[in-house]
Amino acid sequence: MPTKTFSGRGKVAIVRTTPETVLDDYARLMELANYREALPADHKTLLKINISWQTWYPACSTTPWQLEGVIRKLKADGYTDLLGVHNDTVVVDTSDGEVNNKQRYVTDKYGVPCAYIYKPEVKWVRYEPKQPFLVLDKVYPEGVYIPELLIGNNIIHLPTVKTHVFTTITGAMKNAFGGLLGRKRHWTHSVIHETLVDLLMIQQDIHPGLFAVMDGTFAGDGPGPRAMHWHEKNVLLASADQVAIDAASALLQGFDPLSLPFIRIAHELGLGVGDPDAIEFVGDTDVCTERWCFQTDDTFASRGQKTIYQGILKPFEALLLRGPIVPWSYFASNFYHNVYWYPVVGRKRVEAALKTPWGQLFSQYGADAGLEGAVLPSVETKTLLQGVAILGGGLAMLGGLTALLGSLRRRK
């Protein structure tokens, strides 16, 4: 495959920031990355907003200052045709998430409409690849369908700096995962690295301009993208090269970028620059010498998933994750994160984060609209009731089976 050439290839801007200067710092960051060379101004520009949890958790989802900083800079430079883009997931409520993460406050403040690609009115069309897929044609033999509204428009990805249970780190390349694939995207988890490369090839074909702005004010390690340990890191990154910005994030977190298959494969295919020695860093380049020694880990839920994707339950993957009983996996993840982990572990971490300068900034966002503070949910009642119902049903079935076996024994 020939090397993909584009403006900004191999260039990553990096800037130190503070809560007092962050909006101006985003403007400086985007200028350093020469964003206007990457995004033709005569095209609509999509803002791919990330919601990894419907509640606010540090480093988890697109931050309100990240979204505002980018929108403010775009509008100042004449990019007025903007559209926020949201996907849903089987375990995250987007409508709650954009409010609780104060993203909706920002888009409303600047008059930026949003598209919700999971809604029935959004048309999905079959994508015909210009070069062979690595894996998507095998995962989806009936064809790969993508939202029509993405085609022919610029896109800016808005990820955060964090780890991930399946890909070690997640950033610009994985931010396309929810936008380009529908609700069956979990089918790709056993080949997630190759999937992200396929999705980058699609993006480089359908978007006239492709850019990423990454927030590292809070960064997260551990079993991301949700149940993480947060850290104040005070850095911002931007690039037109999705491979290079993910490699830069991985490097800062303490990982060898080329040891991560999705970065290495994309680099080898010429889709971007994944070798940190070949990346041109601009801005506050002293940051590039930092290594944060982040660690990855698994949750109870992700260990179960990996047993299916790569372990002893692999032969039953289709039955467990593609058949009629698949909702069990959605419920298990929801129950773990929203009934157990957040109330027992996460809430205390959020309360501590809210005392930091960045947490205080988050609390202040939307104060003029009555949104001061942060939503700190307790046990998610709906999921708890579902769990009680499932447990009750299981016990009833077990009781019925026991009675049946007892009746059969008596007949003998």
C-alpha positions as CSV (number, residue, x, y, z in Angstrom):
1,M,0.0,0.0,0.0
2,P,1.5,3.4,-0.9
3,T,2.2,5.9,1.9
4,K,-0.7,8.2,2.6
5,T,0.4,11.8,2.1
6,F,-1.5,14.7,3.8
7,S,-0.8,18.0,5.4
8,G,0.5,17.6,8.9
9,R,1.7,14.0,8.5
10,G,4.0,13.1,11.4
11,K,3.5,16.4,13.2
12,V,2.1,16.7,16.8
13,A,1.5,19.9,18.7
14,I,1.7,19.7,22.5
15,V,1.0,22.5,25.0
16,R,1.1,22.8,28.7
17,T,-2.1,24.4,30.1
18,T,-3.9,25.6,33.2
19,P,-7.6,26.1,34.1
20,E,-7.2,29.8,33.8
21,T,-5.7,29.7,30.3
22,V,-7.1,26.6,28.8
23,L,-9.4,28.1,26.1
24,D,-6.5,30.3,24.8
25,D,-4.2,27.3,25.0
26,Y,-6.5,25.3,22.7
27,A,-6.3,28.1,20.1
28,R,-2.5,28.2,20.3
29,L,-2.4,24.4,20.1
30,M,-4.5,24.3,16.9
31,E,-2.4,27.0,15.3
32,L,0.8,25.1,16.1
33,A,-0.7,22.0,14.5
34,N,-1.6,24.1,11.3
35,Y,-5.2,22.8,11.6
36,R,-6.4,25.1,8.8
37,E,-4.1,23.3,6.3
38,A,-5.8,20.0,7.3
39,L,-9.4,21.2,7.3
40,P,-10.8,22.8,4.1
41,A,-12.9,25.7,5.2
42,D,-15.5,25.2,2.4
43,H,-16.7,21.9,3.9
44,K,-18.9,21.3,7.0
45,T,-16.8,20.3,10.0
46,L,-18.0,17.6,12.3
47,L,-17.0,17.4,15.9
48,K,-16.8,13.8,17.1
49,I,-17.6,14.1,20.8
50,N,-16.7,11.2,23.0
51,I,-18.9,10.0,25.8
52,S,-17.5,6.9,27.5
53,W,-19.8,7.2,30.5
54,Q,-23.1,8.9,31.1
55,T,-21.8,10.3,34.4
56,W,-18.8,12.7,34.7
57,Y,-15.6,10.9,35.5
58,P,-12.1,12.5,35.1
59,A,-10.4,11.7,31.8
60,C,-13.3,9.6,30.6
61,S,-15.1,11.8,28.1
62,T,-14.6,14.9,26.0
63,T,-14.2,17.8,28.5
64,P,-16.4,20.9,28.2
65,W,-13.3,23.2,28.0
66,Q,-11.9,21.0,25.2
67,L,-15.2,21.3,23.2
68,E,-15.5,25.0,23.9
69,G,-11.8,25.7,23.1
70,V,-12.1,24.0,19.7
71,I,-15.5,25.5,18.8
72,R,-14.4,29.0,19.8
73,K,-11.2,28.8,17.7
74,L,-13.1,27.4,14.7
75,K,-15.7,30.1,14.8
76,A,-13.1,32.8,15.2
77,D,-11.4,31.6,12.1
78,G,-14.5,31.4,10.0
79,Y,-15.5,27.8,10.3
80,T,-19.2,28.4,11.0
81,D,-20.7,25.3,9.5
82,L,-20.2,23.0,12.5
83,L,-22.0,19.9,13.6
84,G,-21.5,17.9,16.8
85,V,-21.7,14.1,16.3
86,H,-22.8,11.6,19.0
87,N,-23.0,7.8,18.9
88,D,-24.6,5.6,21.5
89,T,-23.4,2.4,23.0
90,V,-25.1,-0.6,24.5
91,V,-23.8,0.5,28.0
92,V,-23.9,4.3,27.9
93,D,-26.9,6.6,27.7
94,T,-25.9,9.5,25.4
95,S,-28.7,11.8,26.2
96,D,-27.8,11.7,29.9
97,G,-24.1,11.8,29.1
98,E,-24.0,14.9,27.0
99,V,-25.8,16.8,29.9
100,N,-23.9,15.3,32.8
101,N,-20.5,15.9,31.0
102,K,-21.7,19.5,30.2
103,Q,-21.1,19.0,26.5
104,R,-24.7,19.9,25.7
105,Y,-24.2,23.2,27.6
106,V,-21.3,24.1,25.4
107,T,-22.9,23.2,22.0
108,D,-26.1,25.1,23.0
109,K,-24.0,28.1,24.1
110,Y,-22.4,28.4,20.7
111,G,-25.4,27.4,18.7
112,V,-23.8,24.2,17.4
113,P,-26.4,21.6,16.4
114,C,-25.8,17.9,17.1
115,A,-26.5,14.8,15.1
116,Y,-27.3,11.5,17.0
117,I,-26.3,8.8,14.5
118,Y,-28.1,6.1,16.3
119,K,-31.5,7.7,15.7
120,P,-33.8,6.2,13.0
121,E,-33.7,9.4,10.9
122,V,-30.0,9.0,10.2
123,K,-29.3,7.0,7.0
124,W,-26.6,4.4,7.0
125,V,-25.1,3.4,3.6
126,R,-22.9,0.6,2.4
127,Y,-19.2,1.6,2.2
128,E,-17.2,0.1,-0.7
129,P,-13.5,0.1,0.3
130,K,-10.9,1.4,-2.1
131,Q,-8.4,-1.2,-0.9
132,P,-9.1,-4.5,0.8
133,F,-10.1,-4.5,4.4
134,L,-7.9,-6.2,7.0
135,V,-10.9,-7.7,8.9
136,L,-14.1,-5.8,8.5
137,D,-15.3,-7.7,5.5
138,K,-14.9,-11.0,7.5
139,V,-16.7,-9.6,10.6
140,Y,-19.5,-8.2,8.4
141,P,-19.8,-10.4,5.3
142,E,-23.1,-8.6,4.5
143,G,-21.2,-5.4,4.1
144,V,-19.9,-2.5,6.2
145,Y,-22.5,0.3,6.7
146,I,-21.6,3.8,7.9
147,P,-23.6,7.0,8.6
148,E,-24.1,8.9,5.3
149,L,-23.8,12.3,7.1
150,L,-20.1,11.6,7.7
151,I,-19.2,11.3,4.0
152,G,-17.7,14.4,2.4
153,N,-17.3,16.4,5.6
154,N,-14.3,17.3,7.7
155,I,-14.1,15.7,11.1
156,I,-12.3,16.6,14.3
157,H,-12.0,13.9,16.9
158,L,-12.1,15.0,20.6
159,P,-10.6,12.1,22.7
160,T,-8.9,12.2,26.1
161,V,-5.6,10.7,27.2
162,K,-6.4,7.4,28.9
163,T,-5.8,3.7,28.9
164,H,-8.2,1.0,27.6
165,V,-8.8,-2.6,28.6
166,F,-8.8,-3.8,25.0
167,T,-6.3,-1.6,23.2
168,T,-3.9,-0.5,26.0
169,I,-4.5,3.2,25.2
170,T,-7.4,4.9,23.4
171,G,-7.4,8.1,21.5
172,A,-8.0,9.5,18.1
173,M,-8.1,6.3,16.1
174,K,-10.5,4.6,18.5
175,N,-12.7,7.6,18.7
176,A,-13.9,6.7,15.2
177,F,-15.1,3.3,16.5
178,G,-18.4,4.5,17.7
179,G,-19.0,6.9,14.9
180,L,-18.4,4.5,11.9
181,L,-19.8,1.2,13.2
182,G,-23.3,0.6,14.5
183,R,-24.5,-1.3,17.6
184,K,-22.9,-4.5,16.4
185,R,-19.4,-3.0,16.7
186,H,-18.6,-5.3,19.7
187,W,-18.4,-8.1,17.1
188,T,-15.0,-6.7,16.2
189,H,-13.4,-6.8,19.7
190,S,-11.5,-10.0,19.1
191,V,-9.8,-8.2,16.1
192,I,-10.0,-4.7,17.5
193,H,-6.5,-3.5,16.5
194,E,-7.0,-4.4,12.8
195,T,-10.5,-2.9,13.0
196,L,-9.1,0.5,14.1
197,V,-6.8,0.4,11.1
198,D,-9.6,-0.4,8.7
199,L,-11.6,2.5,10.2
200,L,-8.7,4.9,9.6
201,M,-8.6,3.8,6.0
202,I,-12.3,4.6,5.7
203,Q,-11.8,8.0,7.3
204,Q,-9.0,8.9,5.0
205,D,-11.2,8.1,2.1
206,I,-14.5,9.8,3.1
207,H,-13.3,12.9,4.9
208,P,-11.8,15.9,3.0
209,G,-10.1,16.9,6.3
210,L,-9.2,14.8,9.4
211,F,-7.9,16.2,12.6
212,A,-7.7,15.4,16.3
213,V,-7.6,17.5,19.5
214,M,-6.8,15.5,22.6
215,D,-7.3,16.6,26.2
216,G,-4.8,15.5,28.9
217,T,-5.8,17.9,31.6
218,F,-6.9,14.9,33.5
219,A,-5.4,11.6,32.2
220,G,-6.5,8.1,33.3
221,D,-4.8,4.8,33.8
222,G,-5.9,1.4,34.9
223,P,-9.0,-0.4,33.4
224,G,-10.1,2.4,31.1
225,P,-12.1,3.9,29.6
226,R,-14.2,4.1,32.8
227,A,-12.9,2.6,36.0
228,M,-9.6,4.5,36.0
229,H,-7.3,6.2,38.4
230,W,-7.2,9.9,37.4
231,H,-4.0,12.1,37.3
232,E,-3.6,15.8,36.7
233,K,-1.3,16.1,33.7
234,N,-2.1,19.6,32.3
235,V,-1.3,18.8,28.7
236,L,-3.1,19.2,25.3
237,L,-2.2,17.5,22.0
238,A,-3.4,18.1,18.4
239,S,-2.5,16.6,15.0
240,A,-3.8,15.9,11.6
241,D,-2.1,12.5,11.9
242,Q,-4.3,10.2,13.9
243,V,-1.5,7.6,14.2
244,A,1.1,10.1,15.4
245,I,-1.1,11.7,18.0
246,D,-2.0,8.3,19.4
247,A,1.7,7.4,19.4
248,A,2.5,10.6,21.3
249,S,-0.2,9.8,23.9
250,A,1.1,6.3,24.3
251,L,4.7,7.6,24.7
252,L,3.7,10.0,27.4
253,Q,1.7,7.3,29.2
254,G,4.9,5.2,29.3
255,F,4.1,2.7,26.5
256,D,6.2,1.8,23.5
257,P,3.8,3.0,20.7
258,L,5.0,0.4,18.2
259,S,4.3,-2.3,20.7
260,L,0.6,-1.5,20.3
261,P,-0.7,-3.4,17.2
262,F,-3.1,-0.8,15.9
263,I,-0.4,1.9,15.9
264,R,2.3,-0.4,14.5
265,I,0.0,-1.8,11.7
266,A,-1.1,1.7,10.7
267,H,2.5,2.9,10.7
268,E,3.6,-0.1,8.6
269,L,0.8,0.5,6.1
270,G,1.8,4.2,5.7
271,L,-1.4,5.6,7.1
272,G,0.5,7.8,9.5
273,V,3.6,8.0,11.6
274,G,3.7,5.7,14.7
275,D,7.5,5.8,15.3
276,P,8.0,8.5,18.0
277,D,11.6,9.1,16.7
278,A,10.0,10.1,13.4
279,I,7.4,12.5,14.8
280,E,7.9,16.2,14.7
281,F,6.8,17.7,18.0
282,V,6.0,21.4,18.2
283,G,5.0,23.7,21.1
284,D,6.1,22.9,24.6
285,T,8.3,20.1,23.5
286,D,9.9,19.5,26.9
287,V,6.7,17.6,27.7
288,C,7.8,14.9,25.3
289,T,10.5,13.7,27.7
290,E,7.9,12.8,30.4
291,R,7.0,9.2,31.0
292,W,4.0,8.7,33.3
293,C,4.4,5.0,34.0
294,F,0.7,4.3,33.4
295,Q,-0.5,0.8,33.9
296,T,-3.4,-1.1,32.3
297,D,-5.7,-3.5,34.2
298,D,-9.0,-5.3,33.8
299,T,-12.3,-5.0,35.5
300,F,-14.4,-8.0,36.4
301,A,-16.5,-7.3,33.3
302,S,-13.5,-7.0,30.9
303,R,-12.0,-10.2,32.2
304,G,-15.2,-12.0,31.3
305,Q,-15.2,-10.4,27.9
306,K,-11.6,-11.4,27.2
307,T,-12.4,-15.0,28.2
308,I,-14.9,-14.9,25.3
309,Y,-12.9,-13.1,22.8
310,Q,-9.5,-14.8,23.4
311,G,-9.9,-17.4,26.1
312,I,-11.6,-20.7,26.8
313,L,-15.0,-19.4,25.8
314,K,-13.9,-18.4,22.3
315,P,-15.7,-21.3,20.6
316,F,-19.0,-19.9,22.1
317,E,-18.4,-16.2,21.0
318,A,-21.1,-16.2,18.4
319,L,-23.7,-17.7,20.8
320,L,-22.8,-15.4,23.7
321,L,-22.2,-12.1,21.9
322,R,-24.1,-12.4,18.6
323,G,-27.2,-14.4,19.5
324,P,-30.5,-13.7,21.2
325,I,-28.9,-14.0,24.7
326,V,-26.4,-11.1,24.0
327,P,-28.2,-8.6,26.3
328,W,-26.8,-10.5,29.2
329,S,-23.4,-9.0,28.5
330,Y,-24.8,-5.4,28.3
331,F,-26.5,-6.0,31.6
332,A,-23.4,-7.4,33.2
333,S,-21.3,-4.4,32.2
334,N,-24.0,-1.9,33.4
335,F,-24.4,-3.7,36.7
336,Y,-20.7,-3.8,37.4
337,H,-20.0,-0.2,36.6
338,N,-23.2,1.6,37.7
339,V,-24.5,-0.6,40.6
340,Y,-21.2,-1.7,42.1
341,W,-18.0,0.2,40.9
342,Y,-19.2,3.8,40.7
343,P,-21.1,3.9,44.1
344,V,-18.5,1.8,45.9
345,V,-15.2,3.0,44.3
346,G,-15.7,5.7,41.7
347,R,-17.7,8.2,43.6
348,K,-15.0,8.8,46.2
349,R,-12.5,9.4,43.4
350,V,-14.8,11.9,41.7
351,E,-15.3,13.7,45.0
352,A,-11.5,14.0,45.3
353,A,-11.1,15.2,41.7
354,L,-13.7,17.9,42.2
355,K,-11.4,19.5,44.8
356,T,-8.6,19.9,42.2
357,P,-8.3,23.0,40.0
358,W,-9.7,21.1,37.0
359,G,-12.5,19.6,39.1
360,Q,-13.4,23.1,40.3
361,L,-13.4,24.3,36.6
362,F,-15.7,21.5,35.7
363,S,-18.0,22.4,38.7
364,Q,-18.1,26.0,37.5
365,Y,-19.1,25.1,33.9
366,G,-22.7,25.9,33.2
367,A,-23.2,27.8,36.5
368,D,-25.1,30.5,34.5
369,A,-27.5,27.8,33.3
370,G,-28.0,26.2,36.7
371,L,-25.5,23.4,36.1
372,E,-22.9,24.3,38.8
373,G,-21.4,21.2,40.4
374,A,-21.4,17.7,39.1
375,V,-24.0,14.9,39.1
376,L,-22.9,12.2,41.5
377,P,-25.3,9.3,41.0
378,S,-25.8,6.6,43.6
379,V,-26.8,3.1,42.7
380,E,-28.5,3.1,39.3
381,T,-32.0,2.0,40.3
382,K,-33.1,0.7,36.8
383,T,-30.1,-1.6,36.5
384,L,-30.4,-2.8,40.1
385,L,-34.1,-3.7,39.6
386,Q,-33.1,-5.5,36.4
387,G,-30.6,-7.5,38.4
388,V,-33.2,-8.3,41.1
389,A,-35.6,-9.4,38.3
390,I,-33.0,-11.6,36.6
391,L,-31.9,-13.1,39.9
392,G,-35.5,-13.8,40.9
393,G,-36.2,-15.3,37.5
394,G,-33.1,-17.5,37.8
395,L,-34.1,-18.7,41.3
396,A,-37.6,-19.4,40.1
397,M,-36.2,-21.5,37.2
398,L,-33.9,-23.3,39.5
399,G,-36.7,-24.0,41.9
400,G,-38.9,-25.3,39.1
401,L,-36.1,-27.5,37.8
402,T,-35.5,-28.9,41.3
403,A,-39.2,-29.6,41.7
404,L,-39.3,-31.3,38.4
405,L,-36.3,-33.5,39.2
406,G,-37.9,-34.4,42.6
407,S,-41.1,-35.4,40.9
408,L,-39.3,-37.6,38.4
409,R,-37.4,-39.3,41.2
410,R,-40.6,-40.0,43.2
411,R,-42.2,-41.6,40.1
412,K,-39.3,-44.0,39.9
